[in-house]
Amino acid sequence: MSKQLAKNVRIANLVAVAAEEAAHEHEHRAKFEKLINQIKSALDGGMDPEIIHRLRLDFDFSDAVRIAKRHLRMKKEEFEAAVAVLNTPISRVVDRCPSGKDTRDVPEWMRMTAEELRLSYDLMTHYDATDFIALRGARWGYTASEIAVAKKEYRPLEAARLAKRHAGDMERQAAESARIAARASAGYTATLYTAA
């Protein structure tokens, strides 16, 4: 049989826990601000959107979200104001679930709770952000106007991505042709196959 604590003991325990959290809040806030400043300086130092993945800035941002959610208990508006500096020409902070509801087609026990979805933000490249909102935004609670804006931004970004990929393919093809030609001129035999 469990023993009930006296009311004054329970109150004292709650006061002690609150005092402990308050003592560490400034440390958590300093770490949060340091992470945001590090990410901002890394974004300012490069113009390639892939810097987000190469330097793992998205993981640093996830740590900042975790601190804001669990330790600082920031409200959505306060968090958005704090990370607004990370919306640059090469990066965007995206709310992965603006509706606050898990609308996936999964059993109820697998759905995320409202607390889990409270601050569900990611740092993405501009292309990834528009791709997410344009293609999966309706499922997660984006409005029709937000999806239309994302689709309008997505089309030229997708065309540029495909053009860049095509240019890279052509460079690799030219390099391979030059390599084969060099082998043939050096006395090696080369058999070239063409698609029928």
C-alpha positions as CSV (number, residue, x, y, z in Angstrom):
1,M,0.0,0.0,0.0
2,S,1.4,3.4,-1.0
3,K,1.7,6.1,1.6
4,Q,0.2,9.5,0.7
5,L,2.5,12.4,1.3
6,A,1.2,15.3,3.4
7,K,-0.1,18.3,1.4
8,N,2.6,20.6,2.7
9,V,5.3,18.0,1.6
10,R,3.8,17.8,-1.9
11,I,3.8,21.6,-2.1
12,A,7.4,21.8,-0.9
13,N,8.4,19.2,-3.5
14,L,6.7,21.2,-6.3
15,V,8.3,24.4,-5.2
16,A,11.8,22.7,-5.1
17,V,11.3,21.3,-8.6
18,A,10.2,24.8,-9.9
19,A,13.2,26.4,-8.3
20,E,15.5,23.8,-9.9
21,E,14.0,24.5,-13.3
22,A,14.3,28.2,-12.9
23,A,18.0,27.9,-11.8
24,H,18.8,26.1,-15.1
25,E,16.5,28.2,-17.4
26,H,19.2,30.8,-18.1
27,E,21.6,28.0,-19.1
28,H,19.1,26.5,-21.5
29,R,18.3,29.9,-22.9
30,A,22.0,30.7,-23.5
31,K,22.5,27.3,-25.2
32,F,19.4,27.9,-27.4
33,E,20.6,31.4,-28.4
34,K,24.1,30.1,-29.1
35,L,22.7,27.4,-31.4
36,I,20.6,29.9,-33.3
37,N,23.6,32.3,-33.7
38,Q,25.9,29.4,-34.9
39,I,23.3,28.4,-37.5
40,K,22.8,32.0,-38.6
41,S,26.6,32.6,-39.0
42,A,27.0,29.4,-41.0
43,L,24.1,30.3,-43.3
44,D,25.6,33.8,-43.8
45,G,28.9,32.3,-44.7
46,G,27.7,30.2,-47.7
47,M,25.4,30.7,-50.7
48,D,24.9,27.0,-51.4
49,P,21.7,25.6,-49.9
50,E,23.3,22.2,-49.4
51,I,25.4,23.8,-46.6
52,I,22.4,23.0,-44.4
53,H,22.9,19.3,-44.9
54,R,26.7,19.3,-45.3
55,L,27.3,21.2,-42.0
56,R,24.4,19.4,-40.3
57,L,22.7,22.6,-39.5
58,D,19.3,20.9,-39.6
59,F,20.4,18.7,-36.7
60,D,21.6,21.7,-34.7
61,F,18.2,23.3,-35.4
62,S,16.5,20.1,-34.0
63,D,18.5,20.5,-30.8
64,A,17.3,24.2,-30.5
65,V,13.7,23.0,-31.0
66,R,14.1,20.4,-28.3
67,I,15.5,23.0,-25.9
68,A,12.7,25.5,-26.7
69,K,10.1,22.8,-26.3
70,R,11.2,20.8,-23.2
71,H,13.2,23.2,-21.2
72,L,12.1,26.7,-22.1
73,R,8.5,25.8,-22.8
74,M,8.3,28.5,-25.4
75,K,5.1,29.5,-27.0
76,K,4.8,29.2,-30.7
77,E,4.9,32.9,-31.4
78,E,8.0,33.4,-29.2
79,F,9.8,30.6,-30.9
80,E,8.9,31.8,-34.4
81,A,10.2,35.3,-33.5
82,A,13.5,33.8,-32.1
83,V,14.2,31.7,-35.3
84,A,12.9,34.3,-37.9
85,V,16.6,35.2,-38.6
86,L,17.1,31.8,-40.1
87,N,14.7,32.5,-43.0
88,T,17.3,33.4,-45.6
89,P,17.5,33.2,-49.4
90,I,18.9,29.6,-49.0
91,S,17.0,28.4,-45.9
92,R,13.5,28.4,-44.4
93,V,12.1,27.4,-41.0
94,V,9.0,25.3,-41.7
95,D,6.2,24.3,-39.4
96,R,5.7,20.6,-40.2
97,C,2.2,20.6,-38.6
98,P,0.5,24.0,-38.4
99,S,-2.8,22.4,-37.6
100,G,-1.4,20.7,-34.5
101,K,-3.2,17.5,-35.3
102,D,-1.8,14.2,-36.6
103,T,-3.8,13.5,-39.7
104,R,-1.9,10.5,-40.9
105,D,-3.8,7.4,-41.9
106,V,-2.4,5.3,-39.0
107,P,-4.1,3.6,-36.0
108,E,-5.0,6.0,-33.2
109,W,-2.4,4.7,-30.8
110,M,0.4,5.5,-33.3
111,R,-0.7,9.1,-33.8
112,M,1.4,11.9,-32.3
113,T,-0.1,13.8,-29.4
114,A,-0.8,17.6,-29.4
115,E,2.2,18.1,-27.1
116,E,4.5,16.2,-29.5
117,L,3.3,18.4,-32.4
118,R,3.4,21.7,-30.5
119,L,6.7,22.9,-31.8
120,S,7.3,20.7,-34.9
121,Y,9.7,22.9,-36.9
122,D,12.5,22.0,-39.3
123,L,15.2,24.0,-41.0
124,M,15.1,23.2,-44.7
125,T,16.5,24.4,-48.0
126,H,14.1,26.7,-49.9
127,Y,13.5,23.8,-52.4
128,D,12.7,21.3,-49.6
129,A,10.4,23.7,-47.9
130,T,8.3,24.4,-51.0
131,D,8.4,20.7,-51.9
132,F,7.0,19.8,-48.5
133,I,4.3,22.4,-48.5
134,A,3.3,22.0,-52.1
135,L,3.1,18.2,-52.1
136,R,2.2,17.3,-48.5
137,G,1.0,20.6,-47.0
138,A,-2.7,19.7,-47.3
139,R,-2.3,16.6,-45.1
140,W,-0.6,18.6,-42.4
141,G,-2.9,21.6,-42.2
142,Y,-1.6,24.2,-44.6
143,T,-4.3,26.4,-46.2
144,A,-5.1,26.3,-49.9
145,S,-3.6,29.8,-50.3
146,E,-0.3,28.7,-48.6
147,I,-0.2,25.6,-50.8
148,A,-0.8,27.7,-54.0
149,V,2.0,30.1,-53.1
150,A,4.4,27.1,-52.4
151,K,3.4,25.5,-55.8
152,K,4.2,28.8,-57.6
153,E,7.6,28.9,-55.9
154,Y,8.2,25.2,-56.4
155,R,8.0,25.1,-60.2
156,P,11.0,27.3,-61.0
157,L,13.0,25.7,-58.2
158,E,12.3,22.2,-59.6
159,A,13.2,23.4,-63.1
160,A,16.5,24.8,-61.9
161,R,17.2,21.5,-60.0
162,L,16.5,19.4,-63.1
163,A,18.7,21.7,-65.2
164,K,21.6,21.5,-62.7
165,R,21.2,17.7,-62.6
166,H,21.2,17.6,-66.5
167,A,24.3,19.8,-66.7
168,G,26.1,17.5,-64.2
169,D,25.1,14.4,-66.3
170,M,26.4,16.1,-69.4
171,E,29.7,16.9,-67.7
172,R,30.1,13.3,-66.5
173,Q,29.3,12.0,-70.0
174,A,31.9,14.3,-71.6
175,A,34.5,13.2,-69.0
176,E,33.7,9.5,-69.7
177,S,34.0,10.1,-73.4
178,A,37.3,11.9,-73.0
179,R,38.6,9.0,-70.8
180,I,37.6,6.4,-73.4
181,A,39.2,8.5,-76.2
182,A,42.4,8.8,-74.2
183,R,42.5,5.0,-73.6
184,A,42.0,4.4,-77.4
185,S,44.7,6.9,-78.3
186,A,47.1,5.2,-75.8
187,G,46.9,1.9,-77.6
188,Y,44.0,0.3,-75.7
189,T,41.1,-1.0,-77.6
190,A,37.7,0.3,-76.6
191,T,34.4,-1.1,-77.6
192,L,31.6,1.4,-77.7
193,Y,28.0,0.1,-77.4
194,T,25.0,2.1,-78.5
195,A,21.4,1.5,-77.6
196,A,19.4,0.0,-80.4
